């Protein structure tokens, strides 16, 4: 217990002192995850809306594929994107590997199916008469879809928050695509893994406390949305 208590005290000191490495890891995590969830929302929300509003051959197969992608292992995403961005890959000349942008690409791939699936569920759960009523009143297809999105906005926000929770806590993509470079691509999760393996338990605990705080705030906000 003395080891845990002393490590906890040292972790709190690091956090309250705004240790530069701690702050850098927090900023990198929030920056990459924030950019990734914005891109995932840009792709996932329209995708979920189109799937939910349209009937087409193979729709059930598409939905099954989305459900499968929600449980996609992060290391698989990291492996595929690594192959695309490596020097031998088709995008190797761009020099993106081991950069924050590579991490954002991988995290976007992880989050997009989650956002799309939650959006699809929100659209399917909405009153479908919203579309017909809007079109009867003279709205076009786009205006009707926007009206539906307005009605299910809390479900959409829940989709975005769920996607953010997925990418802020992942380690596989960040490690494989970012390279865990100190002061550049090192995130909270990769720092925790590295520092703990080096015996720097207090440092890892400090980042773990911050990560848990972020996860708690995200889940509290999600619960408030669900109650709303």
VEXMARPA-497306 format. One record per residue (C-alpha): chain; x, y, z; residue number from 1. Coordinates in steps of 0.5 Angstrom, whole numbers, always signed. Layout:
N
@chain=A&x=X&y=Y&z=Z&resi=NUM
...
//
This chain:
228
@chain=A&x=+0&y=+0&z=+0&resi=1
@chain=A&x=+6&y=+5&z=+1&resi=2
@chain=A&x=+8&y=+4&z=-6&resi=3
@chain=A&x=+1&y=+6&z=-8&resi=4
@chain=A&x=+0&y=+12&z=-4&resi=5
@chain=A&x=+7&y=+14&z=-5&resi=6
@chain=A&x=+6&y=+13&z=-13&resi=7
@chain=A&x=-1&y=+17&z=-12&resi=8
@chain=A&x=+2&y=+23&z=-9&resi=9
@chain=A&x=+8&y=+23&z=-14&resi=10
@chain=A&x=+3&y=+23&z=-20&resi=11
@chain=A&x=-1&y=+29&z=-17&resi=12
@chain=A&x=+5&y=+33&z=-16&resi=13
@chain=A&x=+6&y=+32&z=-23&resi=14
@chain=A&x=-1&y=+34&z=-25&resi=15
@chain=A&x=-1&y=+40&z=-21&resi=16
@chain=A&x=+6&y=+42&z=-23&resi=17
@chain=A&x=+4&y=+42&z=-30&resi=18
@chain=A&x=+10&y=+37&z=-32&resi=19
@chain=A&x=+12&y=+39&z=-39&resi=20
@chain=A&x=+12&y=+32&z=-41&resi=21
@chain=A&x=+5&y=+30&z=-38&resi=22
@chain=A&x=+2&y=+37&z=-41&resi=23
@chain=A&x=+5&y=+35&z=-48&resi=24
@chain=A&x=+2&y=+28&z=-48&resi=25
@chain=A&x=-5&y=+30&z=-46&resi=26
@chain=A&x=-5&y=+36&z=-51&resi=27
@chain=A&x=-3&y=+30&z=-57&resi=28
@chain=A&x=-8&y=+26&z=-55&resi=29
@chain=A&x=-13&y=+31&z=-55&resi=30
@chain=A&x=-11&y=+34&z=-61&resi=31
@chain=A&x=-11&y=+28&z=-65&resi=32
@chain=A&x=-17&y=+25&z=-62&resi=33
@chain=A&x=-21&y=+31&z=-63&resi=34
@chain=A&x=-19&y=+32&z=-70&resi=35
@chain=A&x=-20&y=+25&z=-72&resi=36
@chain=A&x=-27&y=+25&z=-69&resi=37
@chain=A&x=-29&y=+31&z=-73&resi=38
@chain=A&x=-27&y=+28&z=-79&resi=39
@chain=A&x=-31&y=+22&z=-77&resi=40
@chain=A&x=-37&y=+26&z=-76&resi=41
@chain=A&x=-36&y=+29&z=-83&resi=42
@chain=A&x=-36&y=+22&z=-86&resi=43
@chain=A&x=-40&y=+18&z=-81&resi=44
@chain=A&x=-46&y=+22&z=-80&resi=45
@chain=A&x=-48&y=+23&z=-87&resi=46
@chain=A&x=-47&y=+16&z=-88&resi=47
@chain=A&x=-51&y=+13&z=-83&resi=48
@chain=A&x=-57&y=+18&z=-85&resi=49
@chain=A&x=-56&y=+16&z=-92&resi=50
@chain=A&x=-57&y=+8&z=-90&resi=51
@chain=A&x=-63&y=+10&z=-85&resi=52
@chain=A&x=-67&y=+14&z=-90&resi=53
@chain=A&x=-66&y=+9&z=-96&resi=54
@chain=A&x=-68&y=+2&z=-98&resi=55
@chain=A&x=-63&y=-1&z=-103&resi=56
@chain=A&x=-61&y=-8&z=-104&resi=57
@chain=A&x=-56&y=-10&z=-100&resi=58
@chain=A&x=-58&y=-6&z=-94&resi=59
@chain=A&x=-58&y=-11&z=-89&resi=60
@chain=A&x=-51&y=-13&z=-91&resi=61
@chain=A&x=-48&y=-6&z=-90&resi=62
@chain=A&x=-51&y=-5&z=-83&resi=63
@chain=A&x=-48&y=-12&z=-81&resi=64
@chain=A&x=-41&y=-9&z=-84&resi=65
@chain=A&x=-42&y=-3&z=-80&resi=66
@chain=A&x=-43&y=-7&z=-74&resi=67
@chain=A&x=-37&y=-11&z=-75&resi=68
@chain=A&x=-33&y=-5&z=-76&resi=69
@chain=A&x=-35&y=-2&z=-69&resi=70
@chain=A&x=-31&y=-8&z=-66&resi=71
@chain=A&x=-25&y=-7&z=-71&resi=72
@chain=A&x=-19&y=-9&z=-67&resi=73
@chain=A&x=-14&y=-3&z=-67&resi=74
@chain=A&x=-8&y=-6&z=-68&resi=75
@chain=A&x=-11&y=-9&z=-75&resi=76
@chain=A&x=-13&y=-2&z=-77&resi=77
@chain=A&x=-6&y=+0&z=-75&resi=78
@chain=A&x=-3&y=-5&z=-79&resi=79
@chain=A&x=-7&y=-4&z=-85&resi=80
@chain=A&x=-5&y=+4&z=-85&resi=81
@chain=A&x=+2&y=+3&z=-83&resi=82
@chain=A&x=+2&y=-2&z=-90&resi=83
@chain=A&x=-1&y=+4&z=-94&resi=84
@chain=A&x=+4&y=+10&z=-91&resi=85
@chain=A&x=+10&y=+6&z=-90&resi=86
@chain=A&x=+16&y=+7&z=-95&resi=87
@chain=A&x=+14&y=+1&z=-99&resi=88
@chain=A&x=+7&y=+3&z=-99&resi=89
@chain=A&x=+3&y=+7&z=-104&resi=90
@chain=A&x=+3&y=+13&z=-100&resi=91
@chain=A&x=+10&y=+12&z=-98&resi=92
@chain=A&x=+12&y=+18&z=-101&resi=93
@chain=A&x=+8&y=+23&z=-97&resi=94
@chain=A&x=+12&y=+22&z=-91&resi=95
@chain=A&x=+6&y=+21&z=-86&resi=96
@chain=A&x=+8&y=+15&z=-82&resi=97
@chain=A&x=+10&y=+17&z=-75&resi=98
@chain=A&x=+7&y=+23&z=-75&resi=99
@chain=A&x=+0&y=+26&z=-72&resi=100
@chain=A&x=-3&y=+26&z=-78&resi=101
@chain=A&x=-2&y=+18&z=-79&resi=102
@chain=A&x=-5&y=+18&z=-72&resi=103
@chain=A&x=-11&y=+22&z=-74&resi=104
@chain=A&x=-12&y=+18&z=-80&resi=105
@chain=A&x=-12&y=+11&z=-76&resi=106
@chain=A&x=-17&y=+14&z=-71&resi=107
@chain=A&x=-22&y=+17&z=-76&resi=108
@chain=A&x=-22&y=+10&z=-79&resi=109
@chain=A&x=-24&y=+7&z=-72&resi=110
@chain=A&x=-29&y=+12&z=-70&resi=111
@chain=A&x=-33&y=+13&z=-77&resi=112
@chain=A&x=-37&y=+6&z=-76&resi=113
@chain=A&x=-38&y=+8&z=-69&resi=114
@chain=A&x=-41&y=+15&z=-71&resi=115
@chain=A&x=-45&y=+12&z=-77&resi=116
@chain=A&x=-48&y=+6&z=-73&resi=117
@chain=A&x=-50&y=+11&z=-67&resi=118
@chain=A&x=-53&y=+16&z=-73&resi=119
@chain=A&x=-57&y=+10&z=-76&resi=120
@chain=A&x=-60&y=+8&z=-70&resi=121
@chain=A&x=-62&y=+15&z=-68&resi=122
@chain=A&x=-65&y=+16&z=-75&resi=123
@chain=A&x=-69&y=+9&z=-75&resi=124
@chain=A&x=-71&y=+11&z=-68&resi=125
@chain=A&x=-74&y=+17&z=-70&resi=126
@chain=A&x=-81&y=+18&z=-73&resi=127
@chain=A&x=-81&y=+17&z=-80&resi=128
@chain=A&x=-87&y=+22&z=-81&resi=129
@chain=A&x=-82&y=+28&z=-80&resi=130
@chain=A&x=-79&y=+27&z=-87&resi=131
@chain=A&x=-86&y=+26&z=-90&resi=132
@chain=A&x=-89&y=+32&z=-87&resi=133
@chain=A&x=-83&y=+37&z=-88&resi=134
@chain=A&x=-84&y=+35&z=-96&resi=135
@chain=A&x=-91&y=+36&z=-96&resi=136
@chain=A&x=-90&y=+43&z=-93&resi=137
@chain=A&x=-85&y=+44&z=-99&resi=138
@chain=A&x=-78&y=+42&z=-96&resi=139
@chain=A&x=-73&y=+39&z=-101&resi=140
@chain=A&x=-70&y=+32&z=-100&resi=141
@chain=A&x=-64&y=+36&z=-97&resi=142
@chain=A&x=-68&y=+40&z=-92&resi=143
@chain=A&x=-72&y=+34&z=-90&resi=144
@chain=A&x=-66&y=+31&z=-88&resi=145
@chain=A&x=-63&y=+37&z=-84&resi=146
@chain=A&x=-70&y=+37&z=-80&resi=147
@chain=A&x=-69&y=+30&z=-78&resi=148
@chain=A&x=-62&y=+31&z=-76&resi=149
@chain=A&x=-65&y=+37&z=-72&resi=150
@chain=A&x=-70&y=+32&z=-69&resi=151
@chain=A&x=-65&y=+27&z=-67&resi=152
@chain=A&x=-59&y=+32&z=-65&resi=153
@chain=A&x=-58&y=+29&z=-58&resi=154
@chain=A&x=-57&y=+22&z=-61&resi=155
@chain=A&x=-52&y=+25&z=-66&resi=156
@chain=A&x=-48&y=+28&z=-60&resi=157
@chain=A&x=-48&y=+21&z=-57&resi=158
@chain=A&x=-45&y=+18&z=-63&resi=159
@chain=A&x=-40&y=+23&z=-63&resi=160
@chain=A&x=-38&y=+23&z=-56&resi=161
@chain=A&x=-38&y=+15&z=-56&resi=162
@chain=A&x=-33&y=+16&z=-62&resi=163
@chain=A&x=-29&y=+20&z=-58&resi=164
@chain=A&x=-29&y=+16&z=-52&resi=165
@chain=A&x=-26&y=+10&z=-57&resi=166
@chain=A&x=-20&y=+14&z=-60&resi=167
@chain=A&x=-18&y=+18&z=-54&resi=168
@chain=A&x=-17&y=+11&z=-50&resi=169
@chain=A&x=-14&y=+7&z=-56&resi=170
@chain=A&x=-6&y=+5&z=-56&resi=171
@chain=A&x=-5&y=+0&z=-62&resi=172
@chain=A&x=-6&y=+6&z=-67&resi=173
@chain=A&x=-2&y=+11&z=-64&resi=174
@chain=A&x=+3&y=+6&z=-62&resi=175
@chain=A&x=+4&y=+3&z=-69&resi=176
@chain=A&x=+3&y=+10&z=-73&resi=177
@chain=A&x=+5&y=+15&z=-69&resi=178
@chain=A&x=+12&y=+11&z=-66&resi=179
@chain=A&x=+11&y=+14&z=-59&resi=180
@chain=A&x=+16&y=+20&z=-61&resi=181
@chain=A&x=+17&y=+24&z=-55&resi=182
@chain=A&x=+15&y=+31&z=-55&resi=183
@chain=A&x=+11&y=+29&z=-62&resi=184
@chain=A&x=+7&y=+23&z=-62&resi=185
@chain=A&x=+7&y=+21&z=-55&resi=186
@chain=A&x=+0&y=+20&z=-53&resi=187
@chain=A&x=-3&y=+19&z=-46&resi=188
@chain=A&x=-4&y=+12&z=-47&resi=189
@chain=A&x=+3&y=+10&z=-51&resi=190
@chain=A&x=+6&y=+14&z=-45&resi=191
@chain=A&x=+3&y=+10&z=-40&resi=192
@chain=A&x=+5&y=+4&z=-43&resi=193
@chain=A&x=+12&y=+6&z=-44&resi=194
@chain=A&x=+13&y=+9&z=-37&resi=195
@chain=A&x=+10&y=+3&z=-34&resi=196
@chain=A&x=+15&y=-2&z=-37&resi=197
@chain=A&x=+21&y=+3&z=-35&resi=198
@chain=A&x=+19&y=+3&z=-28&resi=199
@chain=A&x=+16&y=+10&z=-28&resi=200
@chain=A&x=+10&y=+8&z=-25&resi=201
@chain=A&x=+8&y=+15&z=-22&resi=202
@chain=A&x=+9&y=+18&z=-29&resi=203
@chain=A&x=+4&y=+13&z=-32&resi=204
@chain=A&x=-1&y=+14&z=-26&resi=205
@chain=A&x=-1&y=+21&z=-27&resi=206
@chain=A&x=-3&y=+20&z=-34&resi=207
@chain=A&x=-8&y=+15&z=-32&resi=208
@chain=A&x=-11&y=+19&z=-28&resi=209
@chain=A&x=-12&y=+25&z=-33&resi=210
@chain=A&x=-14&y=+20&z=-38&resi=211
@chain=A&x=-20&y=+17&z=-33&resi=212
@chain=A&x=-22&y=+24&z=-32&resi=213
@chain=A&x=-23&y=+25&z=-39&resi=214
@chain=A&x=-27&y=+19&z=-40&resi=215
@chain=A&x=-31&y=+20&z=-34&resi=216
@chain=A&x=-33&y=+27&z=-36&resi=217
@chain=A&x=-34&y=+24&z=-43&resi=218
@chain=A&x=-39&y=+19&z=-40&resi=219
@chain=A&x=-42&y=+24&z=-36&resi=220
@chain=A&x=-44&y=+28&z=-42&resi=221
@chain=A&x=-47&y=+22&z=-45&resi=222
@chain=A&x=-51&y=+20&z=-40&resi=223
@chain=A&x=-54&y=+27&z=-39&resi=224
@chain=A&x=-55&y=+27&z=-47&resi=225
@chain=A&x=-59&y=+20&z=-46&resi=226
@chain=A&x=-63&y=+23&z=-40&resi=227
@chain=A&x=-65&y=+29&z=-45&resi=228
//
